[in-house]
């Protein structure tokens, strides 16, 4: 399966995997400003199967999604070493890729990653709103689910949601995603390989009510070169709500990788 993708720049490949339901814009929105003044990287942003403009075909499991991602890597990167970034479910896939290809992945970046696969088993805080601006909620259009995750409900956060998140959600193949979720667990489990000793970044939101921050702390023994940061006033859309801290921590990680 050939995945729809966009790419920017030249140099060391950077593969960025978005989370469940949105598309590549979830990653290009926050990451491209970071790479704007960092030459020497070729950024690859695919749409995962059933999301964005990548059809699901007959895929019915996370194993099927992983097979498509492997094919994308073989097609676009080959055997060349690359940097890997995953957000939420994309972080689950990223951790499994590291288990499969520890020598090829130069560094692993995880943004609000899934630590425990099934939501019922996760340790997560209740959803709260810590910052808001008058008129923002009232300006929402019918069907916009911005308030379900937003810890910061400001005009800037809403604008980022509308550009980076909402367009992908509108394209998701909900029937295919429901089918895949019945076989959501990967056969090759993350952290099933040797300890990953290259630079790692784990970014979590203190108020993330979707993946939380506690389960990810338990992963740290497997990543001895990890920076683990839990950002206050940040939920599951951490990259939209704390863009300056996000950028600084990603730049620090890329410097460690290089």
Secondary structure in CASP SS format (residue, H / E / C, confidence):
PFRMAT SS
TARGET T0000
AUTHOR 0000-0000-0000
METHOD secondary structure of the structure
MODEL  1
X C 1.00
X C 1.00
X C 1.00
X C 1.00
X E 1.00
X E 1.00
X E 1.00
X E 1.00
X C 1.00
X C 1.00
X C 1.00
X E 1.00
X E 1.00
X E 1.00
X E 1.00
X E 1.00
X E 1.00
X C 1.00
X C 1.00
X C 1.00
X C 1.00
X C 1.00
X C 1.00
X C 1.00
X H 1.00
X H 1.00
X H 1.00
X H 1.00
X H 1.00
X H 1.00
X H 1.00
X H 1.00
X H 1.00
X H 1.00
X H 1.00
X C 1.00
X C 1.00
X C 1.00
X C 1.00
X C 1.00
X E 1.00
X E 1.00
X E 1.00
X E 1.00
X E 1.00
X E 1.00
X C 1.00
X C 1.00
X C 1.00
X C 1.00
X C 1.00
X C 1.00
X C 1.00
X C 1.00
X C 1.00
X C 1.00
X C 1.00
X C 1.00
X C 1.00
X C 1.00
X C 1.00
X H 1.00
X H 1.00
X H 1.00
X H 1.00
X H 1.00
X H 1.00
X H 1.00
X H 1.00
X H 1.00
X H 1.00
X H 1.00
X H 1.00
X H 1.00
X H 1.00
X H 1.00
X C 1.00
X C 1.00
X C 1.00
X C 1.00
X C 1.00
X E 1.00
X E 1.00
X E 1.00
X E 1.00
X E 1.00
X E 1.00
X C 1.00
X H 1.00
X H 1.00
X H 1.00
X H 1.00
X H 1.00
X H 1.00
X H 1.00
X H 1.00
X H 1.00
X H 1.00
X H 1.00
X H 1.00
X C 1.00
X C 1.00
X C 1.00
X C 1.00
X E 1.00
X E 1.00
X E 1.00
X E 1.00
X E 1.00
X E 1.00
X E 1.00
X C 1.00
X C 1.00
X C 1.00
X C 1.00
X C 1.00
X C 1.00
X C 1.00
X H 1.00
X H 1.00
X H 1.00
X C 1.00
X C 1.00
X C 1.00
X C 1.00
X C 1.00
X C 1.00
X C 1.00
X C 1.00
X C 1.00
X E 1.00
X E 1.00
X C 1.00
X C 1.00
X C 1.00
X C 1.00
X H 1.00
X H 1.00
X H 1.00
X C 1.00
X C 1.00
X C 1.00
X C 1.00
X C 1.00
X C 1.00
X H 1.00
X H 1.00
X H 1.00
X H 1.00
X C 1.00
X C 1.00
X E 1.00
X E 1.00
X C 1.00
X H 1.00
X H 1.00
X H 1.00
X H 1.00
X H 1.00
X H 1.00
X H 1.00
X H 1.00
X H 1.00
X H 1.00
X C 1.00
X H 1.00
X H 1.00
X H 1.00
X H 1.00
X H 1.00
X H 1.00
X C 1.00
X C 1.00
X H 1.00
X H 1.00
X H 1.00
X H 1.00
X H 1.00
X H 1.00
X H 1.00
X H 1.00
X C 1.00
X C 1.00
X C 1.00
X C 1.00
X C 1.00
X C 1.00
X C 1.00
X C 1.00
X C 1.00
X C 1.00
X C 1.00
X C 1.00
X C 1.00
X C 1.00
X C 1.00
X C 1.00
X C 1.00
X C 1.00
X E 1.00
X E 1.00
X E 1.00
X E 1.00
X E 1.00
X E 1.00
X C 1.00
X C 1.00
X C 1.00
X C 1.00
X C 1.00
X C 1.00
X C 1.00
X C 1.00
X H 1.00
X H 1.00
X H 1.00
X H 1.00
X C 1.00
X C 1.00
X H 1.00
X H 1.00
X H 1.00
X C 1.00
X C 1.00
X C 1.00
X E 1.00
X E 1.00
X E 1.00
X E 1.00
X E 1.00
X E 1.00
X C 1.00
X C 1.00
X C 1.00
X C 1.00
X C 1.00
X C 1.00
X H 1.00
X H 1.00
X H 1.00
X H 1.00
X C 1.00
X H 1.00
X H 1.00
X H 1.00
X H 1.00
X H 1.00
X H 1.00
X H 1.00
X H 1.00
X H 1.00
X H 1.00
X H 1.00
X H 1.00
X H 1.00
X H 1.00
X H 1.00
X C 1.00
END
